[in-house]
């Protein structure tokens, strides 16, 4: 009313943004549709799709990107969790043969993905991490994935040793793939606009795949990134870390003796698989934000009364002295130099 005051409605603001075609978008589900046609064309162009490619699209929404992918590739497999969007896709691409477009309704994290050559997707940001590792574990390996991520998450994926954002996520993803940043995307390119900016990255699986015991590897990284601004030497001199490693070492010895009747020292490996539980039991927090906490320092000092006296501890400290562990851990865990030695 002219000249009057508009009463504000109490309660939470609406999470639904109306769409001109009659569909409302749910921000809680990460539904932010690309509205800039030039940006859509740029993403498809940078994807390098071949006419013979089978393209996987995750979260197609109303099909703005889907249409361009159909024009560029042989077939598009679209995985969509929202049944309303599935109906919209079926209406929009009515008459398109199933040999060209396959729409799968379901949660992509729980769906067994068929064969595809390339993945191009504008995904809900809340599934960024689990989806990335689901794709990296997909077999047979695809050629590459072009994915829109939240800007900070994307910067963690492409970080280099020594960067502030270099973290466990960086190491685990770059272990299995080459990752490059393609372009920045402002929030105003979406409808409705999200609260953060975005980036498009290219993920190219390494061939042949580097095989590791994932649980042990993750436990090892949790220790390395327990205090981001500490050196590796300081981290592995902590009394609780050495005690845990020694316990694992003795367990491995006992198991090998019982199974083989003898133990070759050169074949002995320390099991890191229970490090996750150990960190939780000790109340240790993994610091991926570079916060240094001197109060939680538990270094083993030479000649101290509380020093852990064991042959295993001497071996660990000997290894630490032989290597140059006085540099920052973030610069020491170089992907080019470190993996073969781990």
C-alpha positions in Angstrom: 0.0 0.0 0.0 1.3 3.4 -0.9 2.4 5.4 2.2 2.0 2.4 4.4 4.6 0.1 6.1 5.1 -3.5 5.0 5.0 -5.9 7.9 7.9 -8.3 7.9 6.9 -12.0 8.2 8.4 -13.7 11.2 10.3 -17.0 10.8 13.0 -18.2 8.5 13.3 -16.7 5.0 12.0 -18.8 2.1 14.4 -21.4 0.7 12.5 -21.5 -2.6 13.2 -19.3 -5.5 10.5 -19.3 -8.2 11.5 -20.2 -11.8 9.7 -18.6 -14.7 8.6 -22.0 -16.0 6.7 -22.8 -12.8 9.5 -24.7 -10.9 10.9 -23.4 -7.7 14.6 -24.0 -6.8 15.6 -25.3 -3.4 18.7 -23.6 -2.1 18.9 -26.3 0.6 19.5 -28.9 -2.1 22.1 -26.8 -3.8 20.0 -26.0 -6.8 21.6 -23.0 -8.5 21.0 -23.0 -12.2 23.5 -21.5 -14.7 21.7 -18.7 -16.4 24.6 -17.2 -18.5 24.6 -18.8 -21.9 28.1 -17.5 -22.7 29.4 -19.2 -19.6 27.7 -22.5 -20.5 29.3 -22.3 -24.0 32.7 -21.6 -22.4 32.5 -24.6 -20.1 31.5 -27.0 -22.9 34.3 -25.6 -25.1 36.9 -26.1 -22.3 35.7 -29.6 -21.7 37.1 -30.8 -25.1 34.2 -33.1 -25.8 34.6 -35.3 -28.8 31.7 -36.3 -31.1 32.2 -39.9 -29.9 32.1 -39.2 -26.2 29.6 -40.4 -23.6 29.1 -37.5 -21.2 28.0 -37.8 -17.6 26.2 -34.8 -16.2 25.4 -34.5 -12.5 22.5 -32.3 -11.4 21.3 -31.2 -14.9 18.4 -29.1 -13.4 16.3 -27.6 -16.2 18.8 -28.7 -18.9 20.6 -25.5 -20.0 23.9 -27.3 -19.9 22.4 -30.6 -21.1 21.4 -29.1 -24.4 24.9 -28.0 -25.2 26.4 -31.4 -24.1 24.0 -33.2 -26.5 25.2 -31.0 -29.4 28.8 -31.7 -28.6 28.9 -35.4 -27.7 27.5 -38.8 -28.7 25.3 -39.4 -25.6 24.5 -37.7 -22.3 23.8 -39.6 -19.1 22.1 -37.1 -16.7 21.8 -38.0 -13.0 19.1 -36.0 -11.2 17.8 -36.5 -7.7 14.8 -34.1 -7.9 11.8 -35.7 -9.7 10.5 -32.3 -10.7 13.6 -31.6 -12.6 13.5 -35.0 -14.2 10.0 -34.2 -15.5 11.3 -30.9 -16.8 14.1 -32.6 -18.7 11.7 -35.1 -20.2 9.4 -32.3 -21.4 12.3 -30.2 -22.7 13.9 -33.1 -24.6 10.8 -34.9 -25.6 11.5 -36.9 -28.8 15.3 -37.3 -28.1 16.1 -41.0 -28.4 17.4 -42.9 -25.4 20.5 -43.6 -27.4 21.3 -39.9 -27.1 19.9 -39.0 -23.6 19.6 -41.2 -20.6 18.0 -39.6 -17.5 18.7 -41.4 -14.2 16.6 -40.3 -11.2 18.5 -40.8 -7.9 21.2 -39.8 -5.6 24.5 -39.8 -7.5 26.4 -40.8 -4.4 24.3 -44.0 -4.1 23.9 -44.7 -7.8 26.1 -47.1 -9.7 27.4 -45.0 -12.6 27.6 -46.6 -16.1 30.5 -46.1 -18.4 31.3 -42.6 -19.5 34.2 -40.8 -21.2 33.9 -37.4 -19.6 32.0 -35.8 -16.8 30.7 -32.2 -17.0 28.7 -31.0 -14.1 27.5 -28.1 -12.0 27.0 -29.9 -8.7 25.5 -29.1 -5.3 28.4 -27.9 -3.3 27.5 -30.0 -0.2 28.5 -33.2 -2.1 31.8 -31.9 -3.5 34.2 -34.1 -1.4 32.3 -37.4 -1.5 31.5 -37.0 -5.2 35.1 -36.2 -6.1 36.4 -39.4 -4.5 33.5 -41.4 -6.0 34.6 -40.3 -9.4 38.3 -41.0 -8.8 37.4 -44.5 -7.7 35.2 -45.1 -10.7 36.3 -48.0 -13.0 37.0 -48.0 -15.9 38.8 -44.7 -15.5 37.3 -41.8 -17.5 39.3 -39.3 -19.5 38.6 -36.2 -17.5 36.0 -34.3 -15.4 35.0 -30.7 -15.7 33.3 -29.7 -12.5 32.0 -26.5 -10.9 33.0 -26.2 -7.3 32.8 -23.6 -4.5 35.8 -21.3 -5.0 37.6 -22.3 -1.7 37.1 -26.0 -2.3 38.5 -25.6 -5.8 41.5 -23.7 -4.5 42.2 -26.6 -2.1 42.2 -29.1 -4.9 44.8 -27.2 -7.0 47.0 -26.0 -4.1 50.7 -26.6 -4.3 53.1 -27.6 -1.4 53.7 -24.6 0.7 50.4 -22.9 -0.1 48.1 -22.0 2.8 45.3 -24.1 1.5 47.5 -27.2 1.0 45.8 -30.0 3.1 44.8 -33.6 3.3 42.2 -33.1 0.6 44.9 -31.7 -1.7 47.2 -34.7 -1.2 44.5 -37.3 -1.5 43.1 -35.9 -4.8 46.4 -35.1 -6.4 47.6 -38.6 -5.6 45.1 -40.0 -8.0 44.6 -37.1 -10.5 46.1 -34.1 -12.2 44.0 -31.1 -11.3 44.0 -27.7 -13.0 41.9 -24.5 -12.5 40.0 -23.4 -15.7 38.0 -20.3 -14.8 36.4 -18.3 -12.1 32.6 -17.9 -12.0 30.9 -15.1 -10.1 27.8 -15.8 -8.0 25.6 -13.6 -10.3 25.9 -16.1 -13.1 23.4 -18.4 -11.2 19.7 -18.3 -10.5 19.2 -18.0 -7.6 22.7 -16.6 -6.8 24.6 -18.6 -4.2 26.4 -16.9 -1.3 29.8 -17.8 -2.6 31.8 -17.6 -5.8 32.7 -20.6 -7.8 35.4 -22.1 -10.0 35.6 -24.7 -12.7 38.4 -27.3 -12.5 39.6 -30.1 -14.7 40.3 -33.5 -13.0 42.3 -35.9 -15.1 42.8 -39.4 -13.4 46.4 -40.6 -13.4 47.2 -43.6 -15.5 48.2 -46.1 -14.3 46.4 -45.5 -11.0 48.6 -45.2 -7.9 47.5 -47.9 -5.5 47.7 -47.4 -1.7 46.1 -48.9 1.3 43.6 -46.1 1.7 42.9 -46.5 5.4 46.6 -46.6 6.4 47.4 -43.7 4.0 44.6 -41.6 5.5 45.8 -42.3 9.0 49.4 -41.3 8.0 48.1 -38.0 6.5 46.1 -37.2 9.6 49.3 -37.3 11.7 51.2 -35.2 9.1 48.5 -32.5 9.1 47.7 -32.7 12.8 49.5 -29.4 13.3 49.9 -27.7 10.0 52.7 -25.2 10.9 54.8 -27.8 12.7 57.6 -29.6 11.0 57.3 -33.4 10.3 60.2 -33.9 12.8 58.2 -32.2 15.6 55.0 -34.1 14.8 56.7 -37.5 14.8 58.6 -36.7 18.0 55.4 -36.4 20.0 55.3 -39.0 22.8 51.8 -40.1 22.0 52.6 -40.5 18.3 55.7 -42.6 19.0 53.9 -44.7 21.6 51.1 -45.5 19.1 53.6 -46.3 16.3 55.6 -48.5 18.7 52.4 -50.4 19.7 51.6 -51.0 16.0 55.1 -52.1 15.3 55.0 -54.7 18.1 51.6 -55.9 16.8 53.0 -56.4 13.3 56.0 -58.3 14.8 53.8 -60.6 16.8 51.5 -61.3 13.8 54.4 -62.0 11.5 56.1 -64.3 14.0 52.9 -66.3 14.5 52.2 -66.6 10.8 55.7 -67.2 9.4 57.7 -68.3 12.4 60.4 -65.7 11.8 60.6 -62.0 11.2 62.7 -60.2 8.6 63.3 -56.6 9.8 63.5 -55.3 6.3 60.0 -56.5 5.5 58.4 -55.0 8.7 56.0 -52.2 8.1 54.2 -50.0 10.6 50.4 -50.2 10.4 48.8 -46.7 10.2 45.3 -48.1 9.8 44.1 -47.4 13.4 45.5 -43.9 13.5 42.1 -42.4 13.0 40.7 -44.1 16.1 43.9 -43.1 18.0 43.5 -39.4 17.1 39.9 -39.5 18.2 40.8 -41.3 21.5 43.5 -38.7 22.3 41.3 -35.8 21.5 43.7 -34.6 18.8 42.2 -32.3 16.2 43.4 -32.2 12.6 44.3 -28.7 11.7 43.7 -27.9 8.1 43.5 -24.2 8.6 47.2 -23.5 9.4 46.5 -22.6 13.1 49.5 -23.2 15.2 48.9 -24.3 18.8 52.1 -24.3 20.9 50.2 -25.3 24.1 49.5 -28.8 22.6 53.1 -29.4 21.7 54.3 -32.8 23.0 57.8 -33.1 21.6 60.2 -35.6 23.0 63.3 -33.8 24.3 66.6 -35.5 24.3 67.5 -36.6 27.9 64.1 -35.7 29.4 62.7 -37.7 32.3 59.6 -38.6 30.4 61.5 -39.7 27.2 60.1 -42.9 25.6 62.8 -45.5 26.1 62.6 -48.1 23.3 64.5 -49.4 20.4 61.7 -48.4 18.1 61.8 -44.8 19.3 65.6 -44.7 18.6 64.9 -45.9 15.1 62.2 -43.3 14.5 64.4 -40.5 15.8 67.3 -41.8 13.7 65.2 -41.6 10.6 64.1 -38.1 11.5 67.8 -37.0 11.9 68.8 -38.5 8.6 66.1 -36.7 6.6 65.7 -33.0 6.3 62.6 -32.8 8.4 63.2 -29.3 9.7 61.4 -27.7 6.8 57.6 -27.2 7.0 55.5 -30.3 6.4 53.5 -28.5 3.7 56.6 -28.1 1.6 58.0 -31.5 2.4 55.0 -33.5 1.2 55.7 -32.7 -2.5 53.6 -34.9 -4.8 56.4 -35.2 -7.3 59.0 -36.3 -4.8 57.2 -37.8 -1.9 54.9 -40.6 -3.0 57.6 -43.1 -4.1 59.2 -42.8 -0.7 56.1 -43.4 1.3 
